[in-house]
Protein backbone atom coordinates (compact mmCIF):
# COMPACT_ATOMS: atom_id res chain seq x y z
CA UNK A 1 0.00 0.00 0.00
CA UNK A 2 1.35 3.41 -0.99
CA UNK A 3 -0.18 5.64 1.71
CA UNK A 4 2.03 4.43 4.63
CA UNK A 5 5.15 5.07 2.58
CA UNK A 6 4.00 8.56 1.56
CA UNK A 7 3.28 9.30 5.22
CA UNK A 8 6.82 8.16 6.13
CA UNK A 9 8.28 10.55 3.55
CA UNK A 10 6.05 13.38 4.84
CA UNK A 11 7.13 12.76 8.45
CA UNK A 12 10.84 12.08 8.03
CA UNK A 13 11.76 13.47 4.62
CA UNK A 14 12.95 10.07 3.42
CA UNK A 15 11.77 6.54 2.89
CA UNK A 16 13.46 3.81 4.91
CA UNK A 17 14.90 1.54 2.23
CA UNK A 18 13.92 -1.51 4.30
CA UNK A 19 10.24 -0.57 4.00
CA UNK A 20 10.34 0.08 0.24
CA UNK A 21 9.61 -2.82 -2.08
CA UNK A 22 10.25 -2.91 -5.79
CA UNK A 23 7.24 -5.11 -6.46
CA UNK A 24 4.77 -2.64 -4.97
CA UNK A 25 2.51 -1.09 -7.58
CA UNK A 26 -0.03 1.65 -6.81
CA UNK A 27 -3.66 0.61 -7.06
CA UNK A 28 -5.96 2.60 -9.33
CA UNK A 29 -8.85 4.22 -7.48
CA UNK A 30 -11.95 5.84 -8.91
CA UNK A 31 -12.54 9.32 -7.48
CA UNK A 32 -15.70 11.34 -8.11
CA UNK A 33 -14.38 14.92 -8.12
CA UNK A 34 -16.66 17.85 -7.30
CA UNK A 35 -18.26 19.63 -10.28
CA UNK A 36 -15.97 22.06 -12.16
CA UNK A 37 -12.96 20.93 -10.12
CA UNK A 38 -9.68 20.43 -11.97
CA UNK A 39 -7.11 18.98 -9.56
CA UNK A 40 -3.51 19.89 -10.42
CA UNK A 41 -1.65 19.25 -7.16
CA UNK A 42 -1.74 16.45 -4.61
CA UNK A 43 -0.29 16.41 -1.10
CA UNK A 44 -0.66 13.71 1.54
CA UNK A 45 -1.34 14.01 5.24
CA UNK A 46 1.46 13.18 7.63
CA UNK A 47 -1.02 11.86 10.19
CA UNK A 48 -3.91 10.09 8.45
CA UNK A 49 -4.85 8.16 5.32
CA UNK A 50 -5.92 11.38 3.67
CA UNK A 51 -4.79 13.48 0.72
CA UNK A 52 -5.58 16.99 -0.46
CA UNK A 53 -6.09 17.63 -4.16
CA UNK A 54 -5.86 21.29 -5.20
CA UNK A 55 -6.73 23.31 -8.26
CA UNK A 56 -4.39 26.15 -9.20
CA UNK A 57 -7.06 28.68 -8.21
CA UNK A 58 -7.91 27.88 -4.59
CA UNK A 59 -10.40 25.04 -4.71
CA UNK A 60 -9.62 21.76 -3.04
CA UNK A 61 -10.89 18.33 -2.14
CA UNK A 62 -10.04 16.33 0.96
CA UNK A 63 -9.83 12.67 -0.07
CA UNK A 64 -9.97 9.98 2.65
CA UNK A 65 -8.86 6.42 1.99
CA UNK A 66 -9.61 3.56 1.67
CA UNK A 67 -13.31 4.49 1.40
CA UNK A 68 -12.50 7.33 -1.07
CA UNK A 69 -14.67 9.95 0.61
CA UNK A 70 -14.31 13.35 -1.10
CA UNK A 71 -15.05 16.61 0.74
CA UNK A 72 -14.76 19.80 -1.37
CA UNK A 73 -13.46 23.02 0.19
CA UNK A 74 -12.16 26.45 -0.72
CA UNK A 75 -8.89 28.07 0.34
CA UNK A 76 -9.76 31.46 1.81
CA UNK A 77 -7.18 34.23 1.39
CA UNK A 78 -5.37 32.72 -1.61
CA UNK A 79 -7.02 34.76 -4.38
CA UNK A 80 -4.91 37.66 -5.58
CA UNK A 81 -1.57 36.01 -4.79
CA UNK A 82 -1.18 34.09 -8.06
CA UNK A 83 -1.92 30.53 -9.13
CA UNK A 84 -0.93 27.75 -6.72
CA UNK A 85 2.24 26.00 -7.93
CA UNK A 86 3.14 23.90 -4.86
CA UNK A 87 1.66 22.67 -1.61
CA UNK A 88 2.89 20.75 1.41
CA UNK A 89 0.72 19.38 4.22
CA UNK A 90 2.16 18.62 7.64
CA UNK A 91 0.99 18.52 11.26
CA UNK A 92 0.92 22.35 11.44
CA UNK A 93 -1.24 22.79 8.34
CA UNK A 94 -1.06 23.37 4.61
CA UNK A 95 1.70 25.51 3.10
CA UNK A 96 1.25 26.96 -0.38
CA UNK A 97 3.56 28.61 -2.91
CA UNK A 98 1.99 30.73 -5.64
CA UNK A 99 3.23 31.63 -9.11
CA UNK A 100 4.19 35.08 -7.82
CA UNK A 101 6.45 33.52 -5.16
CA UNK A 102 4.10 34.19 -2.25
CA UNK A 103 4.03 31.71 0.63
CA UNK A 104 0.77 31.16 2.45
CA UNK A 105 -0.08 29.03 5.44
CA UNK A 106 -3.46 27.43 6.08
CA UNK A 107 -3.27 26.50 9.76
CA UNK A 108 -4.94 23.45 11.24
CA UNK A 109 -5.19 19.76 10.47
CA UNK A 110 -7.90 20.13 7.78
CA UNK A 111 -10.54 22.47 6.39
CA UNK A 112 -13.57 23.24 8.56
CA UNK A 113 -17.11 23.55 7.19
CA UNK A 114 -15.83 23.58 3.60
CA UNK A 115 -13.26 26.34 4.17
CA UNK A 116 -9.56 26.46 5.02
CA UNK A 117 -8.41 29.92 6.11
CA UNK A 118 -4.99 30.86 4.70
CA UNK A 119 -2.77 33.82 5.43
CA UNK A 120 0.24 35.30 3.71
CA UNK A 121 3.48 34.61 5.59
CA UNK A 122 4.98 38.03 6.24
CA UNK A 123 8.46 38.46 4.80
CA UNK A 124 8.40 35.06 3.09
CA UNK A 125 8.59 35.29 -0.69
CA UNK A 126 10.42 33.07 -3.15
CA UNK A 127 12.24 34.87 -5.98
CA UNK A 128 10.50 32.86 -8.71
CA UNK A 129 8.42 35.50 -10.49
CA UNK A 130 10.82 36.96 -13.07
CA UNK A 131 10.21 40.57 -14.17
CA UNK A 132 6.75 40.44 -12.61
CA UNK A 133 5.74 37.45 -14.75
CA UNK A 134 4.14 34.46 -13.00
CA UNK A 135 6.36 31.41 -12.48
CA UNK A 136 5.78 28.60 -14.98
CA UNK A 137 8.17 25.95 -13.63
CA UNK A 138 7.90 23.46 -10.78
CA UNK A 139 8.39 23.91 -7.04
CA UNK A 140 8.77 21.37 -4.23
CA UNK A 141 8.47 22.44 -0.62
CA UNK A 142 8.38 21.17 2.94
CA UNK A 143 8.74 22.41 6.48
CA UNK A 144 11.40 21.12 8.89
CA UNK A 145 11.84 22.38 12.46
CA UNK A 146 9.35 25.18 11.77
CA UNK A 147 11.30 26.47 8.77
CA UNK A 148 10.07 26.24 5.20
CA UNK A 149 12.31 24.75 2.53
CA UNK A 150 11.71 25.05 -1.21
CA UNK A 151 13.39 24.17 -4.48
CA UNK A 152 12.39 25.44 -7.90
CA UNK A 153 12.88 24.19 -11.45
CA UNK A 154 12.75 26.89 -14.09
CA UNK A 155 11.67 25.78 -17.56
CA UNK A 156 14.55 25.87 -20.01
CA UNK A 157 17.27 25.47 -17.36
C-alpha positions in Angstrom: 0.0 0.0 0.0 1.3 3.4 -1.0 -0.2 5.6 1.7 2.0 4.4 4.6 5.1 5.1 2.6 4.0 8.6 1.6 3.3 9.3 5.2 6.8 8.2 6.1 8.3 10.6 3.5 6.0 13.4 4.8 7.1 12.8 8.4 10.8 12.1 8.0 11.8 13.5 4.6 13.0 10.1 3.4 11.8 6.5 2.9 13.5 3.8 4.9 14.9 1.5 2.2 13.9 -1.5 4.3 10.2 -0.6 4.0 10.3 0.1 0.2 9.6 -2.8 -2.1 10.2 -2.9 -5.8 7.2 -5.1 -6.5 4.8 -2.6 -5.0 2.5 -1.1 -7.6 0.0 1.6 -6.8 -3.7 0.6 -7.1 -6.0 2.6 -9.3 -8.8 4.2 -7.5 -12.0 5.8 -8.9 -12.5 9.3 -7.5 -15.7 11.3 -8.1 -14.4 14.9 -8.1 -16.7 17.9 -7.3 -18.3 19.6 -10.3 -16.0 22.1 -12.2 -13.0 20.9 -10.1 -9.7 20.4 -12.0 -7.1 19.0 -9.6 -3.5 19.9 -10.4 -1.7 19.3 -7.2 -1.7 16.4 -4.6 -0.3 16.4 -1.1 -0.7 13.7 1.5 -1.3 14.0 5.2 1.5 13.2 7.6 -1.0 11.9 10.2 -3.9 10.1 8.5 -4.8 8.2 5.3 -5.9 11.4 3.7 -4.8 13.5 0.7 -5.6 17.0 -0.5 -6.1 17.6 -4.2 -5.9 21.3 -5.2 -6.7 23.3 -8.3 -4.4 26.1 -9.2 -7.1 28.7 -8.2 -7.9 27.9 -4.6 -10.4 25.0 -4.7 -9.6 21.8 -3.0 -10.9 18.3 -2.1 -10.0 16.3 1.0 -9.8 12.7 -0.1 -10.0 10.0 2.6 -8.9 6.4 2.0 -9.6 3.6 1.7 -13.3 4.5 1.4 -12.5 7.3 -1.1 -14.7 10.0 0.6 -14.3 13.4 -1.1 -15.0 16.6 0.7 -14.8 19.8 -1.4 -13.5 23.0 0.2 -12.2 26.5 -0.7 -8.9 28.1 0.3 -9.8 31.5 1.8 -7.2 34.2 1.4 -5.4 32.7 -1.6 -7.0 34.8 -4.4 -4.9 37.7 -5.6 -1.6 36.0 -4.8 -1.2 34.1 -8.1 -1.9 30.5 -9.1 -0.9 27.7 -6.7 2.2 26.0 -7.9 3.1 23.9 -4.9 1.7 22.7 -1.6 2.9 20.8 1.4 0.7 19.4 4.2 2.2 18.6 7.6 1.0 18.5 11.3 0.9 22.3 11.4 -1.2 22.8 8.3 -1.1 23.4 4.6 1.7 25.5 3.1 1.2 27.0 -0.4 3.6 28.6 -2.9 2.0 30.7 -5.6 3.2 31.6 -9.1 4.2 35.1 -7.8 6.5 33.5 -5.2 4.1 34.2 -2.2 4.0 31.7 0.6 0.8 31.2 2.4 -0.1 29.0 5.4 -3.5 27.4 6.1 -3.3 26.5 9.8 -4.9 23.4 11.2 -5.2 19.8 10.5 -7.9 20.1 7.8 -10.5 22.5 6.4 -13.6 23.2 8.6 -17.1 23.5 7.2 -15.8 23.6 3.6 -13.3 26.3 4.2 -9.6 26.5 5.0 -8.4 29.9 6.1 -5.0 30.9 4.7 -2.8 33.8 5.4 0.2 35.3 3.7 3.5 34.6 5.6 5.0 38.0 6.2 8.5 38.5 4.8 8.4 35.1 3.1 8.6 35.3 -0.7 10.4 33.1 -3.1 12.2 34.9 -6.0 10.5 32.9 -8.7 8.4 35.5 -10.5 10.8 37.0 -13.1 10.2 40.6 -14.2 6.7 40.4 -12.6 5.7 37.4 -14.7 4.1 34.5 -13.0 6.4 31.4 -12.5 5.8 28.6 -15.0 8.2 25.9 -13.6 7.9 23.5 -10.8 8.4 23.9 -7.0 8.8 21.4 -4.2 8.5 22.4 -0.6 8.4 21.2 2.9 8.7 22.4 6.5 11.4 21.1 8.9 11.8 22.4 12.5 9.3 25.2 11.8 11.3 26.5 8.8 10.1 26.2 5.2 12.3 24.8 2.5 11.7 25.1 -1.2 13.4 24.2 -4.5 12.4 25.4 -7.9 12.9 24.2 -11.4 12.8 26.9 -14.1 11.7 25.8 -17.6 14.5 25.9 -20.0 17.3 25.5 -17.4 
